[in-house]
Amino acid sequence: MPLLSLICLGLGLGLAAGALRVPQRSALLERTGGSLIVIGLGLLGSGLPLFR
């Protein structure tokens, strides 16, 4: 689970950073990158023990 969340975070950050270089597809890259960042953080948070 932590590996998948790190992969999602890395891909999301890469796409969000790449959106600045490709102005034609910046909206799509920003939306996809942001979604991957949120998914990665959600996966990371779901793996944390909340109550013990």
CHARMM-style PDB file with segment names, atoms N, HN, CA, C and O in Angstrom:
ATOM      1  N   MET     1       0.813  -1.197   0.000  1.00  0.00      PROA
ATOM      2  CA  MET     1       0.000   0.000   0.000  1.00  0.00      PROA
ATOM      3  C   MET     1       0.861   1.268   0.000  1.00  0.00      PROA
ATOM      4  O   MET     1       0.567   2.192  -0.758  1.00  0.00      PROA
ATOM      5  N   PRO     2       1.911   1.342   0.823  1.00  0.00      PROA
ATOM      6  CA  PRO     2       2.724   2.565   0.804  1.00  0.00      PROA
ATOM      7  C   PRO     2       3.437   2.772  -0.530  1.00  0.00      PROA
ATOM      8  O   PRO     2       3.639   3.908  -0.959  1.00  0.00      PROA
ATOM      9  N   LEU     3       3.818   1.673  -1.186  1.00  0.00      PROA
ATOM     10  HN  LEU     3       3.653   0.750  -0.838  1.00  0.00      PROA
ATOM     11  CA  LEU     3       4.499   1.805  -2.469  1.00  0.00      PROA
ATOM     12  C   LEU     3       3.556   2.375  -3.520  1.00  0.00      PROA
ATOM     13  O   LEU     3       3.954   3.233  -4.308  1.00  0.00      PROA
ATOM     14  N   LEU     4       2.328   1.915  -3.541  1.00  0.00      PROA
ATOM     15  HN  LEU     4       2.004   1.218  -2.901  1.00  0.00      PROA
ATOM     16  CA  LEU     4       1.345   2.425  -4.494  1.00  0.00      PROA
ATOM     17  C   LEU     4       1.056   3.902  -4.249  1.00  0.00      PROA
ATOM     18  O   LEU     4       0.908   4.673  -5.198  1.00  0.00      PROA
ATOM     19  N   SER     5       0.977   4.295  -2.992  1.00  0.00      PROA
ATOM     20  HN  SER     5       1.098   3.669  -2.221  1.00  0.00      PROA
ATOM     21  CA  SER     5       0.721   5.705  -2.698  1.00  0.00      PROA
ATOM     22  C   SER     5       1.899   6.575  -3.118  1.00  0.00      PROA
ATOM     23  O   SER     5       1.703   7.682  -3.621  1.00  0.00      PROA
ATOM     24  N   LEU     6       3.119   6.084  -2.916  1.00  0.00      PROA
ATOM     25  HN  LEU     6       3.278   5.186  -2.507  1.00  0.00      PROA
ATOM     26  CA  LEU     6       4.291   6.857  -3.345  1.00  0.00      PROA
ATOM     27  C   LEU     6       4.367   6.962  -4.863  1.00  0.00      PROA
ATOM     28  O   LEU     6       4.778   7.993  -5.396  1.00  0.00      PROA
ATOM     29  N   ILE     7       3.974   5.907  -5.553  1.00  0.00      PROA
ATOM     30  HN  ILE     7       3.640   5.070  -5.120  1.00  0.00      PROA
ATOM     31  CA  ILE     7       3.954   5.945  -7.014  1.00  0.00      PROA
ATOM     32  C   ILE     7       2.930   6.968  -7.495  1.00  0.00      PROA
ATOM     33  O   ILE     7       3.213   7.751  -8.402  1.00  0.00      PROA
ATOM     34  N   CYS     8       1.735   6.965  -6.888  1.00  0.00      PROA
ATOM     35  HN  CYS     8       1.506   6.329  -6.151  1.00  0.00      PROA
ATOM     36  CA  CYS     8       0.701   7.936  -7.255  1.00  0.00      PROA
ATOM     37  C   CYS     8       1.162   9.364  -6.978  1.00  0.00      PROA
ATOM     38  O   CYS     8       0.948  10.260  -7.794  1.00  0.00      PROA
ATOM     39  N   LEU     9       1.791   9.569  -5.831  1.00  0.00      PROA
ATOM     40  HN  LEU     9       1.965   8.840  -5.168  1.00  0.00      PROA
ATOM     41  CA  LEU     9       2.281  10.907  -5.502  1.00  0.00      PROA
ATOM     42  C   LEU     9       3.360  11.359  -6.483  1.00  0.00      PROA
ATOM     43  O   LEU     9       3.349  12.503  -6.939  1.00  0.00      PROA
ATOM     44  N   GLY    10       4.277  10.473  -6.803  1.00  0.00      PROA
ATOM     45  HN  GLY    10       4.285   9.544  -6.433  1.00  0.00      PROA
ATOM     46  CA  GLY    10       5.343  10.822  -7.739  1.00  0.00      PROA
ATOM     47  C   GLY    10       4.821  11.127  -9.132  1.00  0.00      PROA
ATOM     48  O   GLY    10       5.249  12.095  -9.760  1.00  0.00      PROA
ATOM     49  N   LEU    11       3.893  10.304  -9.620  1.00  0.00      PROA
ATOM     50  HN  LEU    11       3.545   9.518  -9.110  1.00  0.00      PROA
ATOM     51  CA  LEU    11       3.305  10.558 -10.937  1.00  0.00      PROA
ATOM     52  C   LEU    11       2.500  11.857 -10.938  1.00  0.00      PROA
ATOM     53  O   LEU    11       2.559  12.632 -11.893  1.00  0.00      PROA
ATOM     54  N   GLY    12       1.760  12.086  -9.874  1.00  0.00      PROA
ATOM     55  HN  GLY    12       1.712  11.457  -9.098  1.00  0.00      PROA
ATOM     56  CA  GLY    12       0.970  13.312  -9.798  1.00  0.00      PROA
ATOM     57  C   GLY    12       1.836  14.555  -9.785  1.00  0.00      PROA
ATOM     58  O   GLY    12       1.534  15.535 -10.465  1.00  0.00      PROA
ATOM     59  N   LEU    13       2.905  14.518  -9.016  1.00  0.00      PROA
ATOM     60  HN  LEU    13       3.150  13.721  -8.463  1.00  0.00      PROA
ATOM     61  CA  LEU    13       3.817  15.661  -8.981  1.00  0.00      PROA
ATOM     62  C   LEU    13       4.500  15.870 -10.331  1.00  0.00      PROA
ATOM     63  O   LEU    13       4.691  17.002 -10.775  1.00  0.00      PROA
ATOM     64  N   GLY    14       4.864  14.762 -10.975  1.00  0.00      PROA
ATOM     65  HN  GLY    14       4.709  13.842 -10.615  1.00  0.00      PROA
ATOM     66  CA  GLY    14       5.488  14.872 -12.296  1.00  0.00      PROA
ATOM     67  C   GLY    14       4.557  15.465 -13.339  1.00  0.00      PROA
ATOM     68  O   GLY    14       4.964  16.304 -14.142  1.00  0.00      PROA
ATOM     69  N   LEU    15       3.304  15.024 -13.322  1.00  0.00      PROA
ATOM     70  HN  LEU    15       2.974  14.343 -12.669  1.00  0.00      PROA
ATOM     71  CA  LEU    15       2.334  15.573 -14.274  1.00  0.00      PROA
ATOM     72  C   LEU    15       2.020  17.030 -13.986  1.00  0.00      PROA
ATOM     73  O   LEU    15       1.883  17.832 -14.910  1.00  0.00      PROA
ATOM     74  N   ALA    16       1.905  17.377 -12.718  1.00  0.00      PROA
ATOM     75  HN  ALA    16       2.016  16.726 -11.967  1.00  0.00      PROA
ATOM     76  CA  ALA    16       1.626  18.765 -12.367  1.00  0.00      PROA
ATOM     77  C   ALA    16       2.796  19.674 -12.757  1.00  0.00      PROA
ATOM     78  O   ALA    16       2.584  20.801 -13.206  1.00  0.00      PROA
ATOM     79  N   ALA    17       4.006  19.196 -12.590  1.00  0.00      PROA
ATOM     80  HN  ALA    17       4.178  18.281 -12.225  1.00  0.00      PROA
ATOM     81  CA  ALA    17       5.175  19.989 -12.989  1.00  0.00      PROA
ATOM     82  C   ALA    17       5.284  20.065 -14.508  1.00  0.00      PROA
ATOM     83  O   ALA    17       5.704  21.089 -15.046  1.00  0.00      PROA
ATOM     84  N   GLY    18       4.910  18.996 -15.201  1.00  0.00      PROA
ATOM     85  HN  GLY    18       4.568  18.164 -14.764  1.00  0.00      PROA
ATOM     86  CA  GLY    18       4.966  18.987 -16.660  1.00  0.00      PROA
ATOM     87  C   GLY    18       3.899  19.839 -17.303  1.00  0.00      PROA
ATOM     88  O   GLY    18       4.012  20.180 -18.480  1.00  0.00      PROA
ATOM     89  N   ALA    19       2.865  20.195 -16.560  1.00  0.00      PROA
ATOM     90  HN  ALA    19       2.773  19.919 -15.604  1.00  0.00      PROA
ATOM     91  CA  ALA    19       1.790  21.017 -17.114  1.00  0.00      PROA
ATOM     92  C   ALA    19       2.293  22.406 -17.497  1.00  0.00      PROA
ATOM     93  O   ALA    19       1.734  23.047 -18.387  1.00  0.00      PROA
ATOM     94  N   LEU    20       3.334  22.865 -16.836  1.00  0.00      PROA
ATOM     95  HN  LEU    20       3.788  22.344 -16.114  1.00  0.00      PROA
ATOM     96  CA  LEU    20       3.875  24.186 -17.158  1.00  0.00      PROA
ATOM     97  C   LEU    20       4.601  24.186 -18.498  1.00  0.00      PROA
ATOM     98  O   LEU    20       4.693  25.223 -19.154  1.00  0.00      PROA
ATOM     99  N   ARG    21       5.112  23.035 -18.905  1.00  0.00      PROA
ATOM    100  HN  ARG    21       5.037  22.193 -18.372  1.00  0.00      PROA
ATOM    101  CA  ARG    21       5.902  22.957 -20.137  1.00  0.00      PROA
ATOM    102  C   ARG    21       5.043  22.742 -21.372  1.00  0.00      PROA
ATOM    103  O   ARG    21       5.479  23.041 -22.483  1.00  0.00      PROA
ATOM    104  N   VAL    22       3.839  22.233 -21.200  1.00  0.00      PROA
ATOM    105  HN  VAL    22       3.485  21.990 -20.297  1.00  0.00      PROA
ATOM    106  CA  VAL    22       2.958  21.929 -22.335  1.00  0.00      PROA
ATOM    107  C   VAL    22       1.684  22.752 -22.174  1.00  0.00      PROA
ATOM    108  O   VAL    22       0.720  22.271 -21.578  1.00  0.00      PROA
ATOM    109  N   PRO    23       1.657  23.969 -22.688  1.00  0.00      PROA
ATOM    110  CA  PRO    23       0.495  24.829 -22.443  1.00  0.00      PROA
ATOM    111  C   PRO    23      -0.791  24.328 -23.115  1.00  0.00      PROA
ATOM    112  O   PRO    23      -1.883  24.657 -22.652  1.00  0.00      PROA
ATOM    113  N   GLN    24      -0.688  23.544 -24.192  1.00  0.00      PROA
ATOM    114  HN  GLN    24       0.199  23.277 -24.568  1.00  0.00      PROA
ATOM    115  CA  GLN    24      -1.886  23.064 -24.881  1.00  0.00      PROA
ATOM    116  C   GLN    24      -2.673  22.086 -24.024  1.00  0.00      PROA
ATOM    117  O   GLN    24      -3.901  22.041 -24.105  1.00  0.00      PROA
ATOM    118  N   ARG    25      -1.993  21.313 -23.214  1.00  0.00      PROA
ATOM    119  HN  ARG    25      -0.996  21.349 -23.148  1.00  0.00      PROA
ATOM    120  CA  ARG    25      -2.651  20.293 -22.407  1.00  0.00      PROA
ATOM    121  C   ARG    25      -2.517  20.561 -20.908  1.00  0.00      PROA
ATOM    122  O   ARG    25      -2.597  19.631 -20.106  1.00  0.00      PROA
ATOM    123  N   SER    26      -2.317  21.799 -20.531  1.00  0.00      PROA
ATOM    124  HN  SER    26      -2.251  22.554 -21.182  1.00  0.00      PROA
ATOM    125  CA  SER    26      -2.049  22.100 -19.131  1.00  0.00      PROA
ATOM    126  C   SER    26      -3.246  21.783 -18.233  1.00  0.00      PROA
ATOM    127  O   SER    26      -3.063  21.294 -17.119  1.00  0.00      PROA
ATOM    128  N   ALA    27      -4.453  22.049 -18.694  1.00  0.00      PROA
ATOM    129  HN  ALA    27      -4.602  22.446 -19.600  1.00  0.00      PROA
ATOM    130  CA  ALA    27      -5.626  21.777 -17.861  1.00  0.00      PROA
ATOM    131  C   ALA    27      -5.778  20.285 -17.599  1.00  0.00      PROA
ATOM    132  O   ALA    27      -6.064  19.871 -16.476  1.00  0.00      PROA
ATOM    133  N   LEU    28      -5.586  19.485 -18.633  1.00  0.00      PROA
ATOM    134  HN  LEU    28      -5.353  19.821 -19.546  1.00  0.00      PROA
ATOM    135  CA  LEU    28      -5.698  18.033 -18.476  1.00  0.00      PROA
ATOM    136  C   LEU    28      -4.601  17.490 -17.569  1.00  0.00      PROA
ATOM    137  O   LEU    28      -4.871  16.653 -16.707  1.00  0.00      PROA
ATOM    138  N   LEU    29      -3.382  17.950 -17.750  1.00  0.00      PROA
ATOM    139  HN  LEU    29      -3.163  18.630 -18.450  1.00  0.00      PROA
ATOM    140  CA  LEU    29      -2.270  17.481 -16.921  1.00  0.00      PROA
ATOM    141  C   LEU    29      -2.426  17.920 -15.470  1.00  0.00      PROA
ATOM    142  O   LEU    29      -2.122  17.155 -14.554  1.00  0.00      PROA
ATOM    143  N   GLU    30      -2.894  19.139 -15.254  1.00  0.00      PROA
ATOM    144  HN  GLU    30      -3.140  19.761 -15.998  1.00  0.00      PROA
ATOM    145  CA  GLU    30      -3.094  19.600 -13.878  1.00  0.00      PROA
ATOM    146  C   GLU    30      -4.207  18.819 -13.190  1.00  0.00      PROA
ATOM    147  O   GLU    30      -4.085  18.466 -12.017  1.00  0.00      PROA
ATOM    148  N   ARG    31      -5.290  18.549 -13.915  1.00  0.00      PROA
ATOM    149  HN  ARG    31      -5.388  18.836 -14.868  1.00  0.00      PROA
ATOM    150  CA  ARG    31      -6.403  17.803 -13.316  1.00  0.00      PROA
ATOM    151  C   ARG    31      -5.993  16.368 -13.014  1.00  0.00      PROA
ATOM    152  O   ARG    31      -6.311  15.846 -11.945  1.00  0.00      PROA
ATOM    153  N   THR    32      -5.292  15.726 -13.943  1.00  0.00      PROA
ATOM    154  HN  THR    32      -5.034  16.151 -14.811  1.00  0.00      PROA
ATOM    155  CA  THR    32      -4.854  14.350 -13.728  1.00  0.00      PROA
ATOM    156  C   THR    32      -3.808  14.282 -12.623  1.00  0.00      PROA
ATOM    157  O   THR    32      -3.862  13.395 -11.771  1.00  0.00      PROA
ATOM    158  N   GLY    33      -2.860  15.210 -12.632  1.00  0.00      PROA
ATOM    159  HN  GLY    33      -2.817  15.931 -13.324  1.00  0.00      PROA
ATOM    160  CA  GLY    33      -1.840  15.237 -11.586  1.00  0.00      PROA
ATOM    161  C   GLY    33      -2.434  15.480 -10.216  1.00  0.00      PROA
ATOM    162  O   GLY    33      -2.043  14.838  -9.241  1.00  0.00      PROA
ATOM    163  N   GLY    34      -3.378  16.405 -10.137  1.00  0.00      PROA
ATOM    164  HN  GLY    34      -3.695  16.927 -10.929  1.00  0.00      PROA
ATOM    165  CA  GLY    34      -4.036  16.673  -8.855  1.00  0.00      PROA
ATOM    166  C   GLY    34      -4.829  15.480  -8.358  1.00  0.00      PROA
ATOM    167  O   GLY    34      -4.840  15.188  -7.163  1.00  0.00      PROA
ATOM    168  N   SER    35      -5.494  14.788  -9.277  1.00  0.00      PROA
ATOM    169  HN  SER    35      -5.485  15.025 -10.249  1.00  0.00      PROA
ATOM    170  CA  SER    35      -6.251  13.594  -8.887  1.00  0.00      PROA
ATOM    171  C   SER    35      -5.325  12.511  -8.350  1.00  0.00      PROA
ATOM    172  O   SER    35      -5.638  11.858  -7.355  1.00  0.00      PROA
ATOM    173  N   LEU    36      -4.189  12.321  -9.007  1.00  0.00      PROA
ATOM    174  HN  LEU    36      -3.935  12.851  -9.816  1.00  0.00      PROA
ATOM    175  CA  LEU    36      -3.235  11.312  -8.544  1.00  0.00      PROA
ATOM    176  C   LEU    36      -2.640  11.681  -7.190  1.00  0.00      PROA
ATOM    177  O   LEU    36      -2.387  10.805  -6.363  1.00  0.00      PROA
ATOM    178  N   ILE    37      -2.417  12.962  -6.961  1.00  0.00      PROA
ATOM    179  HN  ILE    37      -2.622  13.674  -7.632  1.00  0.00      PROA
ATOM    180  CA  ILE    37      -1.905  13.391  -5.655  1.00  0.00      PROA
ATOM    181  C   ILE    37      -2.927  13.108  -4.565  1.00  0.00      PROA
ATOM    182  O   ILE    37      -2.578  12.620  -3.490  1.00  0.00      PROA
ATOM    183  N   VAL    38      -4.195  13.415  -4.845  1.00  0.00      PROA
ATOM    184  HN  VAL    38      -4.479  13.812  -5.718  1.00  0.00      PROA
ATOM    185  CA  VAL    38      -5.245  13.165  -3.848  1.00  0.00      PROA
ATOM    186  C   VAL    38      -5.403  11.670  -3.595  1.00  0.00      PROA
ATOM    187  O   VAL    38      -5.567  11.250  -2.449  1.00  0.00      PROA
ATOM    188  N   ILE    39      -5.357  10.865  -4.652  1.00  0.00      PROA
ATOM    189  HN  ILE    39      -5.224  11.206  -5.583  1.00  0.00      PROA
ATOM    190  CA  ILE    39      -5.462   9.408  -4.493  1.00  0.00      PROA
ATOM    191  C   ILE    39      -4.280   8.874  -3.685  1.00  0.00      PROA
ATOM    192  O   ILE    39      -4.454   8.035  -2.801  1.00  0.00      PROA
ATOM    193  N   GLY    40      -3.076   9.367  -3.992  1.00  0.00      PROA
ATOM    194  HN  GLY    40      -2.935  10.048  -4.710  1.00  0.00      PROA
ATOM    195  CA  GLY    40      -1.889   8.927  -3.255  1.00  0.00      PROA
ATOM    196  C   GLY    40      -1.950   9.276  -1.787  1.00  0.00      PROA
ATOM    197  O   GLY    40      -1.583   8.467  -0.935  1.00  0.00      PROA
ATOM    198  N   LEU    41      -2.412  10.479  -1.487  1.00  0.00      PROA
ATOM    199  HN  LEU    41      -2.710  11.136  -2.179  1.00  0.00      PROA
ATOM    200  CA  LEU    41      -2.538  10.871  -0.076  1.00  0.00      PROA
ATOM    201  C   LEU    41      -3.636  10.072   0.618  1.00  0.00      PROA
ATOM    202  O   LEU    41      -3.512   9.733   1.795  1.00  0.00      PROA
ATOM    203  N   GLY    42      -4.706   9.772  -0.110  1.00  0.00      PROA
ATOM    204  HN  GLY    42      -4.806  10.048  -1.066  1.00  0.00      PROA
ATOM    205  CA  GLY    42      -5.769   8.949   0.465  1.00  0.00      PROA
ATOM    206  C   GLY    42      -5.300   7.537   0.772  1.00  0.00      PROA
ATOM    207  O   GLY    42      -5.636   6.974   1.814  1.00  0.00      PROA
ATOM    208  N   LEU    43      -4.519   6.967  -0.142  1.00  0.00      PROA
ATOM    209  HN  LEU    43      -4.245   7.424  -0.988  1.00  0.00      PROA
ATOM    210  CA  LEU    43      -3.974   5.630   0.101  1.00  0.00      PROA
ATOM    211  C   LEU    43      -3.006   5.639   1.263  1.00  0.00      PROA
ATOM    212  O   LEU    43      -2.993   4.716   2.078  1.00  0.00      PROA
ATOM    213  N   LEU    44      -2.198   6.674   1.340  1.00  0.00      PROA
ATOM    214  HN  LEU    44      -2.208   7.424   0.678  1.00  0.00      PROA
ATOM    215  CA  LEU    44      -1.250   6.769   2.447  1.00  0.00      PROA
ATOM    216  C   LEU    44      -1.993   6.923   3.774  1.00  0.00      PROA
ATOM    217  O   LEU    44      -1.618   6.308   4.773  1.00  0.00      PROA
ATOM    218  N   GLY    45      -3.030   7.731   3.784  1.00  0.00      PROA
ATOM    219  HN  GLY    45      -3.334   8.231   2.973  1.00  0.00      PROA
ATOM    220  CA  GLY    45      -3.805   7.920   5.005  1.00  0.00      PROA
ATOM    221  C   GLY    45      -4.598   6.697   5.408  1.00  0.00      PROA
ATOM    222  O   GLY    45      -4.809   6.459   6.597  1.00  0.00      PROA
ATOM    223  N   SER    46      -5.043   5.913   4.432  1.00  0.00      PROA
ATOM    224  HN  SER    46      -4.872   6.106   3.466  1.00  0.00      PROA
ATOM    225  CA  SER    46      -5.818   4.721   4.770  1.00  0.00      PROA
ATOM    226  C   SER    46      -4.952   3.639   5.405  1.00  0.00      PROA
ATOM    227  O   SER    46      -5.459   2.754   6.094  1.00  0.00      PROA
ATOM    228  N   GLY    47      -3.658   3.714   5.171  1.00  0.00      PROA
ATOM    229  HN  GLY    47      -3.246   4.433   4.610  1.00  0.00      PROA
ATOM    230  CA  GLY    47      -2.760   2.724   5.757  1.00  0.00      PROA
ATOM    231  C   GLY    47      -2.310   3.062   7.165  1.00  0.00      PROA
ATOM    232  O   GLY    47      -1.687   2.237   7.834  1.00  0.00      PROA
ATOM    233  N   LEU    48      -2.618   4.268   7.620  1.00  0.00      PROA
ATOM    234  HN  LEU    48      -3.124   4.937   7.077  1.00  0.00      PROA
ATOM    235  CA  LEU    48      -2.186   4.674   8.959  1.00  0.00      PROA
ATOM    236  C   LEU    48      -3.183   4.165  10.006  1.00  0.00      PROA
ATOM    237  O   LEU    48      -4.393   4.220   9.789  1.00  0.00      PROA
ATOM    238  N   PRO    49      -2.683   3.678  11.123  1.00  0.00      PROA
ATOM    239  CA  PRO    49      -3.600   3.271  12.189  1.00  0.00      PROA
ATOM    240  C   PRO    49      -4.175   4.500  12.884  1.00  0.00      PROA
ATOM    241  O   PRO    49      -3.430   5.347  13.375  1.00  0.00      PROA
ATOM    242  N   LEU    50      -5.500   4.594  12.923  1.00  0.00      PROA
ATOM    243  HN  LEU    50      -6.106   3.905  12.524  1.00  0.00      PROA
ATOM    244  CA  LEU    50      -6.131   5.773  13.518  1.00  0.00      PROA
ATOM    245  C   LEU    50      -6.375   5.585  15.013  1.00  0.00      PROA
ATOM    246  O   LEU    50      -6.078   6.466  15.820  1.00  0.00      PROA
ATOM    247  N   PHE    51      -6.911   4.442  15.359  1.00  0.00      PROA
ATOM    248  HN  PHE    51      -7.152   3.726  14.704  1.00  0.00      PROA
ATOM    249  CA  PHE    51      -7.243   4.195  16.771  1.00  0.00      PROA
ATOM    250  C   PHE    51      -6.585   2.900  17.215  1.00  0.00      PROA
ATOM    251  O   PHE    51      -6.637   1.893  16.508  1.00  0.00      PROA
ATOM    252  N   ARG    52      -5.987   2.927  18.346  1.00  0.00      PROA
ATOM    253  HN  ARG    52      -5.945   3.745  18.920  1.00  0.00      PROA
ATOM    254  CA  ARG    52      -5.386   1.711  18.895  1.00  0.00      PROA
ATOM    255  C   ARG    52      -5.929   1.441  20.258  1.00  0.00      PROA
ATOM    256  OT1 ARG    52      -5.546   0.457  20.891  1.00  0.00      PROA
TER     257      ARG     52
END
